[in-house]
Amino acid sequence: MRSPHTIILRPLLTEKNLIAKERAQTVAFQVDPKANKIEIAYAVEKIFGTKVETVRVVNVLGKNKRVGRSEGKRPDWKKAYVKLAKGAKPIEYFEGV
């Protein structure tokens, strides 16, 4: 099994995700595109020392962008919504200044 730090790339800190963290104990992460739900749950439990109830994943398609005549594409990536079990230790990470 791969290292948990190669599966969980970074937490997603948006207003919508912070509200979900407070109300529904659901945390969002950017994860490795090749990771599955079982690996994501294992990585969150190992890194943060908490219990995971469910994991939902979303494949996000990158946008097409233009600068003048040049065209490019932002990369595709995977997002995971992790719901913590009732009574589990909440996930603490730095949320800004």
Backbone as a printed PyTorch tensor [residue, N CA C, xyz], in Angstrom:
tensor([[[  0.8450,  -1.1800,   0.0000],
         [  0.0000,   0.0000,   0.0000],
         [  0.8900,   1.2430,   0.0000]],

        [[  0.4370,   2.2760,  -0.6850],
         [  1.2220,   3.5010,  -0.8120],
         [  1.2220,   4.3030,   0.4800]],

        [[  2.1290,   5.2560,   0.5470],
         [  2.2100,   6.1350,   1.7100],
         [  0.9770,   7.0310,   1.7700]],

        [[  0.4070,   7.2640,   2.9680],
         [ -0.7690,   8.1340,   3.0770],
         [ -0.5230,   9.5560,   2.5800]],

        [[  0.7130,  10.0340,   2.6880],
         [  1.0030,  11.4030,   2.2590],
         [  1.0820,  11.5410,   0.7440]],

        [[  1.1830,  10.4420,   0.0210],
         [  1.1270,  10.5230,  -1.4410],
         [ -0.3080,  10.4130,  -1.9500]],

        [[ -1.2210,   9.9780,  -1.0950],
         [ -2.6310,   9.8570,  -1.4770],
         [ -3.3650,  11.1650,  -1.2090]],

        [[ -3.2190,  11.7340,  -0.0140],
         [ -3.8500,  13.0040,   0.3410],
         [ -2.8810,  14.1130,  -0.0520]],

        [[ -3.2420,  14.9150,  -1.0430],
         [ -2.3420,  15.9620,  -1.5220],
         [ -2.4910,  17.2550,  -0.7340]],

        [[ -3.7330,  17.6990,  -0.5010],
         [ -3.9490,  18.9210,   0.2740],
         [ -5.4220,  19.0320,   0.6420]],

        [[ -5.7390,  19.7480,   1.7340],
         [ -7.1460,  20.0110,   2.0550],
         [ -7.6730,  21.1220,   1.1590]],

        [[ -8.9610,  21.0880,   0.8750],
         [ -9.5860,  22.1380,   0.0730],
         [-10.2780,  23.1150,   1.0190]],

        [[ -9.8090,  24.3510,   1.0420],
         [-10.3080,  25.3540,   1.9730],
         [-11.1400,  26.3810,   1.2250]],

        [[-12.4260,  26.0850,   1.0480],
         [-13.3710,  27.0310,   0.4700],
         [-14.4620,  27.2930,   1.5010]],

        [[-15.2550,  28.3110,   1.2590],
         [-16.3450,  28.6090,   2.1980],
         [-17.3140,  27.4430,   2.3090]],

        [[-17.6520,  26.8440,   1.1780],
         [-18.5860,  25.7250,   1.1690],
         [-18.0310,  24.5390,   1.9720]],

        [[-16.7560,  24.2500,   1.8040],
         [-16.1530,  23.1180,   2.5200],
         [-16.0050,  23.4010,   4.0100]],

        [[-15.7280,  24.6430,   4.3900],
         [-15.6210,  24.9670,   5.8120],
         [-16.9790,  24.8780,   6.5090]],

        [[-18.0530,  25.2570,   5.8170],
         [-19.4030,  25.1230,   6.3740],
         [-19.7520,  23.6340,   6.5350]],

        [[-19.4050,  22.8230,   5.5370],
         [-19.6660,  21.3730,   5.6230],
         [-18.8610,  20.7490,   6.7470]],

        [[-17.6540,  21.2610,   6.9950],
         [-16.8290,  20.7360,   8.0840],
         [-17.4770,  21.0000,   9.4330]],

        [[-18.0580,  22.1860,   9.6090],
         [-18.6940,  22.5420,  10.8800],
         [-20.0220,  21.8200,  11.0810]],

        [[-20.8480,  21.7490,  10.0480],
         [-22.2070,  21.2150,  10.1910],
         [-22.2850,  19.7000,  10.0930]],

        [[-21.6230,  19.1300,   9.0950],
         [-21.8130,  17.7070,   8.8120],
         [-20.5720,  16.8630,   9.0660]],

        [[-19.5440,  17.4400,   9.6420],
         [-18.2770,  16.7420,   9.8810],
         [-17.7550,  16.0930,   8.5990]],

        [[-17.8330,  16.8550,   7.4890],
         [-17.3470,  16.3940,   6.2020],
         [-16.1890,  17.2810,   5.7740]],

        [[-15.0760,  16.6730,   5.4180],
         [-13.8790,  17.4080,   5.0410],
         [-13.5420,  17.0630,   3.5950]],

        [[-13.0800,  18.0600,   2.8250],
         [-12.7460,  17.8410,   1.4190],
         [-11.2330,  17.9030,   1.2280]],

        [[-10.7210,  17.0030,   0.3900],
         [ -9.2970,  16.9410,   0.0900],
         [ -9.0880,  16.7990,  -1.4070]],

        [[ -7.9650,  17.3220,  -1.8900],
         [ -7.5100,  16.9690,  -3.2190],
         [ -6.6590,  15.7200,  -3.0510]],

        [[ -6.9690,  14.6900,  -3.8300],
         [ -6.2850,  13.4000,  -3.6680],
         [ -5.6480,  12.9750,  -4.9890]],

        [[ -4.8160,  11.9580,  -4.8930],
         [ -4.1720,  11.3960,  -6.0690],
         [ -5.2370,  10.8340,  -7.0080]],

        [[ -5.1720,  11.1580,  -8.3100],
         [ -6.2080,  10.6800,  -9.2440],
         [ -6.3240,   9.1580,  -9.3330]],

        [[ -5.2820,   8.4300,  -8.9590],
         [ -5.3280,   6.9670,  -9.0320],
         [ -5.8190,   6.3230,  -7.7410]],

        [[ -6.0820,   7.1240,  -6.6990],
         [ -6.4940,   6.5900,  -5.3980],
         [ -7.9670,   6.1780,  -5.4230]],

        [[ -8.2940,   5.1030,  -4.6940],
         [ -9.6890,   4.6880,  -4.5730],
         [-10.2040,   5.0410,  -3.1740]],

        [[-11.4760,   4.7650,  -2.9140],
         [-12.1020,   5.1460,  -1.6450],
         [-11.4430,   4.4730,  -0.4400]],

        [[-11.0730,   3.2320,  -0.5850],
         [-10.4600,   2.4940,   0.5260],
         [ -9.1090,   3.1090,   0.8890]],

        [[ -8.3060,   3.4210,  -0.1180],
         [ -7.0060,   4.0460,   0.1360],
         [ -7.1540,   5.4220,   0.7620]],

        [[ -8.1490,   6.1830,   0.3240],
         [ -8.3750,   7.5290,   0.8670],
         [ -8.7850,   7.4470,   2.3340]],

        [[ -9.6960,   6.5320,   2.6650],
         [-10.1210,   6.3680,   4.0570],
         [ -8.9490,   5.9470,   4.9320]],

        [[ -8.1290,   5.0170,   4.4570],
         [ -6.9580,   4.5640,   5.2010],
         [ -5.9940,   5.7210,   5.4410]],

        [[ -5.7540,   6.5440,   4.4080],
         [ -4.8150,   7.6560,   4.5210],
         [ -5.2990,   8.7000,   5.5200]],

        [[ -6.5900,   9.0280,   5.5040],
         [ -7.1310,  10.0170,   6.4470],
         [ -7.0350,   9.4910,   7.8740]],

        [[ -7.3460,   8.2180,   8.0790],
         [ -7.2560,   7.6400,   9.4280],
         [ -5.8180,   7.6300,   9.9370]],

        [[ -4.8550,   7.3420,   9.0730],
         [ -3.4610,   7.2990,   9.4970],
         [ -2.8880,   8.6930,   9.7430]],

        [[ -3.1720,   9.6450,   8.8640],
         [ -2.5860,  10.9870,   8.9870],
         [ -3.1930,  11.7520,  10.1550]],

        [[ -4.5220,  11.7330,  10.2710],
         [ -5.2010,  12.5740,  11.2490],
         [ -5.6230,  11.8190,  12.5010]],

        [[ -5.5090,  10.5000,  12.5260],
         [ -5.8490,   9.7230,  13.7150],
         [ -7.3120,   9.7900,  14.0860]],

        [[ -8.1890,   9.7320,  13.1190],
         [ -9.6250,   9.8020,  13.3480],
         [-10.3070,   8.6430,  12.6320]],

        [[-11.6010,   8.4640,  12.8520],
         [-12.3630,   7.3710,  12.2550],
         [-13.2120,   7.9100,  11.1040]],

        [[-13.1770,   7.2540,   9.9600],
         [-13.9060,   7.6740,   8.7640],
         [-15.1760,   6.8430,   8.6180]],

        [[-16.2950,   7.5200,   8.3240],
         [-17.5610,   6.8230,   8.0950],
         [-17.7410,   6.5170,   6.6100]],

        [[-17.7050,   7.5480,   5.7580],
         [-17.8820,   7.3520,   4.3200],
         [-16.9130,   8.2400,   3.5510]],

        [[-16.6860,   7.8560,   2.2920],
         [-15.8540,   8.6440,   1.3730],
         [-16.6040,   8.7500,   0.0550]],

        [[-16.7020,   9.9780,  -0.4680],
         [-17.2740,  10.2160,  -1.7920],
         [-16.1960,  10.8710,  -2.6420]],

        [[-16.0800,  10.4760,  -3.9040],
         [-15.0500,  11.0420,  -4.7700],
         [-15.6760,  11.6830,  -6.0020]],

        [[-15.0030,  12.7280,  -6.5030],
         [-15.4420,  13.4500,  -7.6880],
         [-14.2240,  13.6550,  -8.5780]],

        [[-14.3330,  13.2880,  -9.8470],
         [-13.2890,  13.5880, -10.8150],
         [-13.5960,  14.9530, -11.4180]],

        [[-12.7080,  15.9220, -11.2190],
         [-12.9110,  17.2860, -11.6900],
         [-12.1280,  17.4580, -12.9860]],

        [[-12.8230,  17.8760, -14.0450],
         [-12.1790,  18.0880, -15.3310],
         [-11.5660,  19.4800, -15.3840]],

        [[-10.3500,  19.5880, -15.9120],
         [ -9.6680,  20.8710, -16.0280],
         [-10.3130,  21.7380, -17.1040]],

        [[-10.2620,  23.0480, -16.8890],
         [-10.8560,  23.9950, -17.8320],
         [ -9.9140,  24.2500, -19.0030]],

        [[-10.5030,  24.5280, -20.1620],
         [ -9.7250,  24.9750, -21.3070],
         [ -9.5100,  26.4760, -21.1640]],

        [[ -8.2850,  26.9310, -21.3710],
         [ -7.9430,  28.3400, -21.1990],
         [ -7.2350,  28.8500, -22.4410]],

        [[ -7.3970,  30.1610, -22.7090],
         [ -6.7290,  30.8040, -23.8340],
         [ -5.9910,  32.0330, -23.3500]],

        [[ -4.8130,  32.2470, -23.9000],
         [ -4.0740,  33.4830, -23.7060],
         [ -3.6820,  33.9350, -25.1060]],

        [[ -4.3980,  34.9160, -25.6380],
         [ -4.1620,  35.3270, -27.0180],
         [ -4.5270,  34.2120, -27.9680]],

        [[ -3.5830,  33.8490, -28.8280],
         [ -3.8360,  32.7740, -29.7890],
         [ -3.5070,  31.3940, -29.2260]],

        [[ -2.8310,  31.3640, -28.0970],
         [ -2.4150,  30.0880, -27.5180],
         [ -3.5480,  29.4740, -26.7080]],

        [[ -3.7220,  28.1840, -26.8730],
         [ -4.7120,  27.4640, -26.0860],
         [ -4.0140,  26.4750, -25.1770]],

        [[ -4.6060,  26.2560, -24.0080],
         [ -4.0600,  25.2920, -23.0740],
         [ -5.1750,  24.6820, -22.2540]],

        [[ -4.8300,  23.7830, -21.3840],
         [ -5.8180,  23.1110, -20.5490],
         [ -5.2410,  22.9360, -19.1580]],

        [[ -6.0420,  23.2710, -18.1530],
         [ -5.6440,  23.0090, -16.7800],
         [ -5.7550,  21.5050, -16.5190]],

        [[ -4.9740,  20.9970, -15.5780],
         [ -4.9920,  19.5380, -15.3650],
         [ -6.2880,  19.0510, -14.7090]],

        [[ -6.6400,  17.8010, -15.0190],
         [ -7.7460,  17.1250, -14.3300],
         [ -7.2440,  16.6960, -12.9560]],

        [[ -8.1690,  16.6340, -11.9700],
         [ -7.7850,  16.2370, -10.6220],
         [ -8.9580,  15.5670,  -9.9370]],

        [[ -8.6990,  14.9760,  -8.7690],
         [ -9.7280,  14.2350,  -8.0410],
         [ -9.9460,  14.8650,  -6.6730]],

        [[-11.2190,  14.9910,  -6.3010],
         [-11.6140,  15.5540,  -5.0180],
         [-12.3140,  14.4720,  -4.2110]],

        [[-12.0460,  14.4430,  -2.8940],
         [-12.6770,  13.4550,  -2.0190],
         [-13.3600,  14.1680,  -0.8610]],

        [[-14.6210,  13.8090,  -0.6240],
         [-15.3620,  14.2850,   0.5430],
         [-15.3530,  13.1550,   1.5670]],

        [[-14.7700,  13.4140,   2.7350],
         [-14.6280,  12.4020,   3.7730],
         [-15.5210,  12.7770,   4.9430]],

        [[-16.4840,  11.8920,   5.2560],
         [-17.3660,  12.1170,   6.3960],
         [-16.8220,  11.3450,   7.5890]],

        [[-16.6540,  12.0600,   8.7000],
         [-16.1100,  11.4410,   9.9030],
         [-17.2140,  10.7500,  10.6870]],

        [[-16.8600,   9.7020,  11.3970],
         [-17.8220,   8.9650,  12.2050],
         [-18.2560,   9.8150,  13.4060]],

        [[-19.4470,   9.5040,  13.9460],
         [-19.9290,  10.2430,  15.1180],
         [-19.0020,   9.9940,  16.2900]],

        [[-18.6750,  11.0620,  16.9950],
         [-17.8040,  10.9620,  18.1480],
         [-16.3230,  10.8690,  17.7990]],

        [[-16.0030,  10.9200,  16.5110],
         [-14.5970,  10.8460,  16.1040],
         [-13.9150,  12.1890,  16.3400]],

        [[-12.6170,  12.1370,  16.5130],
         [-11.8290,  13.3460,  16.7210],
         [-11.9010,  14.2180,  15.4670]],

        [[-12.2320,  15.5240,  15.6020],
         [-12.3010,  16.3830,  14.4020],
         [-10.9140,  16.6120,  13.8160]],

        [[-10.8890,  16.8520,  12.5300],
         [ -9.6290,  17.1060,  11.8310],
         [ -9.2660,  18.5810,  12.0070]],

        [[ -8.0550,  18.8240,  12.4840],
         [ -7.5730,  20.1940,  12.6900],
         [ -6.4350,  20.4610,  11.6950]],

        [[ -6.5670,  21.5200,  10.9370],
         [ -5.4820,  21.9880,  10.0870],
         [ -5.5600,  23.4990,  10.0150]],

        [[ -4.5020,  24.1140,   9.5600],
         [ -4.4070,  25.5640,   9.5120],
         [ -5.3920,  26.0990,   8.4910]],

        [[ -6.2770,  27.0280,   8.9070],
         [ -7.3260,  27.5380,   8.0230],
         [ -7.1150,  28.9770,   7.6050]],

        [[ -5.9230,  29.5110,   7.7440],
         [ -5.6740,  30.8750,   7.2910],
         [ -5.3810,  31.7990,   8.4620]],

        [[ -5.1730,  33.0550,   8.1210],
         [ -4.7860,  34.0500,   9.1250],
         [ -5.9980,  34.7460,   9.6820]]])
